[in-house]
Amino acid sequence: MKRTSCVYLLLGLALLLAGCSSVKQDQALQAPDAAYALTEVVKLASQSIDVNLFADTMLEVLLPPQTEHFLQMQEIPLFHDHLDVWRMQVLSAFRQVVVQLPSLVEASVSSIVWQDAEATLKEGNRSATTRLVTEQGTILAEQVRSMLQEALKTSDITWNLILDRYGIWQESTALWGREELPVVAAEPFEHLYSFFTTTYLDELGTQEERLRTTPVPKGSGSFLEIFQQDGRQ
């Protein structure tokens, strides 16, 4: 009888020790799980961005500030036709870059070492995107700049034609004694680059927030579950 009791006692201790070991293992896995989730949510967010993100962007948004008066230039023959062509070329270039960005974002976020993953997880529903920009922003910016410059080459030709027509009209109006038009030599790239990157990163954060706050069935096995633990969402 005593021997049986000892056996049960030993089995109980073994189960207790196994349980403690399991808890320790779960705790040890906590940080890597958080780091994995932060990495994966940015990847998924970039893949979730609509390639037509910029499709409805109006001409006045794309024009550099120095050329806002172009919208009122009705007298120049075919001037607005060329502006419309330029707009479509710019939006096509934006779309090309958006299509390429998920692989670039994936490579960038995968290089982050999440030493404080749990803390980052609790900083907000856009914390992974914020960390990406903080740690990889400079490198990402250079890569996006290069991609955008290449994609905008066709629109650059049209822009130069627009400036040429505007310049001829400006000189002509001066000769006629009419009110002189302002000289324009603005290149649109910096304005377009700033608008593109700001809009894209804001959308990346929006998609991260959507993914982190959309309910996921408990036990689904999705990494997104970690964002909904302890009221994190």
C-alpha positions in Angstrom: 0.0 0.0 0.0 2.8 2.3 1.0 4.7 1.4 -2.2 1.6 2.3 -4.3 1.3 5.7 -2.5 4.9 6.4 -3.2 4.4 5.6 -6.9 1.5 8.0 -7.1 3.4 10.6 -5.3 6.4 10.3 -7.7 4.0 10.4 -10.7 2.4 13.6 -9.3 5.8 15.2 -8.8 6.8 14.3 -12.3 3.6 15.8 -13.7 4.1 18.9 -11.6 7.7 19.3 -12.8 6.7 18.7 -16.4 4.0 21.4 -16.0 6.5 23.9 -14.6 8.9 23.1 -17.5 6.1 23.7 -20.0 5.3 27.1 -18.4 8.9 28.1 -18.6 9.1 27.0 -22.2 6.0 29.0 -23.0 7.5 32.0 -21.3 10.7 31.6 -23.2 8.8 31.5 -26.4 6.9 34.7 -25.6 9.5 37.1 -26.9 10.2 35.2 -30.2 6.5 34.9 -30.8 6.1 38.7 -30.4 9.0 39.4 -32.7 7.6 36.9 -35.3 4.2 38.5 -35.1 5.6 42.1 -35.6 7.6 41.0 -38.6 4.8 39.1 -40.2 2.1 41.7 -39.7 4.2 44.3 -41.6 4.7 41.8 -44.4 1.0 41.1 -44.6 0.2 44.7 -44.3 2.3 45.6 -47.4 0.7 42.7 -49.3 -2.7 44.0 -48.4 -2.2 47.5 -49.9 -4.3 48.0 -53.0 -2.0 48.4 -56.1 -4.5 51.1 -57.2 -3.9 53.1 -54.0 -3.2 56.3 -56.0 -5.7 55.7 -58.8 -8.1 58.5 -57.8 -5.4 61.1 -57.1 -6.3 64.4 -58.6 -4.0 66.5 -60.8 -3.9 69.4 -58.3 -2.4 67.1 -55.7 0.3 65.9 -58.0 1.4 69.4 -59.3 4.2 71.0 -57.4 3.1 74.1 -55.4 4.8 76.5 -57.8 2.7 75.3 -60.7 -0.8 75.4 -59.2 -1.7 78.2 -61.6 -1.4 75.6 -64.4 -4.9 74.6 -63.6 -6.2 78.0 -64.7 -4.2 78.1 -67.9 -7.0 77.6 -70.5 -5.6 79.7 -73.3 -2.6 77.5 -74.2 -3.6 75.0 -76.9 -3.6 71.4 -75.7 -2.0 72.4 -72.4 -4.6 70.6 -70.2 -4.5 67.6 -72.5 -0.8 67.3 -71.8 -1.4 67.7 -68.1 -3.9 64.9 -68.1 -1.5 62.7 -70.0 1.2 63.5 -67.4 -1.1 62.7 -64.5 -1.9 59.3 -66.0 1.8 58.6 -66.5 2.6 59.5 -62.9 -0.2 57.3 -61.6 1.0 54.4 -63.7 4.5 54.9 -62.3 3.1 55.0 -58.7 1.3 51.7 -59.4 4.5 50.1 -60.7 6.3 50.9 -57.5 3.5 49.9 -55.3 3.5 46.4 -57.0 7.2 46.1 -56.2 7.2 47.3 -52.6 6.0 44.2 -50.7 9.2 42.3 -51.5 11.3 45.4 -50.5 9.3 45.8 -47.2 9.7 42.1 -46.5 13.4 42.3 -46.8 13.7 45.4 -44.7 11.4 44.3 -41.8 13.1 40.8 -41.8 16.4 42.5 -41.0 15.1 44.2 -37.8 16.3 42.6 -34.5 13.3 42.9 -32.1 15.2 43.0 -28.8 12.2 44.6 -27.1 9.4 42.9 -29.0 7.0 42.7 -26.1 7.4 46.4 -25.4 7.0 47.3 -29.1 3.9 45.2 -29.3 2.2 47.3 -26.6 3.1 50.7 -28.1 0.1 50.8 -30.4 -1.6 49.2 -33.3 0.9 50.7 -35.8 4.1 50.1 -33.7 5.6 47.6 -36.2 5.4 50.1 -39.0 6.8 52.8 -36.8 9.7 50.6 -35.9 10.3 49.8 -39.6 10.5 53.5 -40.4 12.8 54.2 -37.5 15.3 51.5 -38.2 15.1 51.0 -41.9 13.6 54.3 -43.1 16.8 55.8 -44.6 17.6 52.6 -46.6 14.0 52.2 -47.7 13.8 55.8 -48.8 16.9 55.5 -51.0 15.5 52.4 -52.6 12.0 53.9 -53.2 13.6 57.0 -54.6 15.6 55.0 -57.1 12.5 52.9 -58.1 10.3 56.0 -58.5 12.9 57.9 -60.6 13.1 55.0 -63.0 9.3 54.6 -63.2 8.7 58.3 -63.8 11.0 58.6 -66.8 8.1 58.7 -69.3 6.3 61.3 -67.4 9.4 63.4 -67.2 9.4 63.7 -71.0 5.8 64.9 -70.9 6.6 67.4 -68.1 9.4 68.9 -70.1 6.9 69.4 -73.0 4.5 71.1 -70.7 7.1 73.5 -69.4 8.2 74.1 -73.0 4.7 75.1 -74.1 4.2 77.2 -71.0 7.5 79.0 -71.6 6.6 79.8 -75.2 3.2 81.2 -74.0 4.9 83.2 -71.2 7.2 84.9 -73.7 4.4 85.6 -76.1 2.2 87.2 -73.5 5.1 89.4 -72.4 5.5 90.6 -76.0 1.8 91.4 -76.3 2.1 93.6 -73.2 -0.3 91.4 -71.2 0.2 90.5 -67.5 3.4 88.7 -67.2 3.2 85.0 -66.1 5.6 83.7 -63.4 8.7 81.9 -64.6 8.4 78.1 -63.9 11.4 75.8 -63.9 10.0 73.4 -61.2 10.9 69.7 -61.4 8.0 67.7 -59.9 10.1 64.7 -58.6 10.7 65.8 -55.0 7.0 66.8 -54.6 5.8 63.4 -56.1 8.4 61.4 -54.0 7.3 63.1 -50.8 3.6 62.6 -51.6 4.1 58.9 -52.6 6.2 57.9 -49.5 3.9 59.7 -47.1 0.8 58.2 -48.5 2.2 54.7 -48.8 3.6 54.6 -45.2 0.4 55.9 -43.9 -1.5 53.2 -45.7 1.0 50.6 -44.4 0.2 51.7 -40.9 -3.5 51.6 -41.6 -3.3 48.1 -42.9 -1.2 47.0 -39.9 -3.9 48.5 -37.6 -6.7 46.7 -39.5 -4.9 43.4 -39.2 -4.2 43.8 -35.5 -7.7 44.8 -34.6 -9.7 42.4 -36.7 -11.0 39.6 -34.5 -9.3 36.2 -35.0 -10.8 33.0 -33.7 -9.0 31.8 -30.6 -7.0 28.7 -31.4 -6.9 29.4 -35.1 -3.1 29.2 -35.1 -2.8 32.6 -36.7 0.1 34.8 -35.5 -2.5 37.6 -35.3 -3.9 36.1 -32.1 -1.0 37.5 -30.2 -2.2 41.0 -30.8 -5.5 40.2 -29.2 -4.2 38.8 -25.9 -4.5 40.8 -22.7 -6.7 43.4 -24.4 -3.8 44.5 -26.7 -6.1 45.3 -29.5 
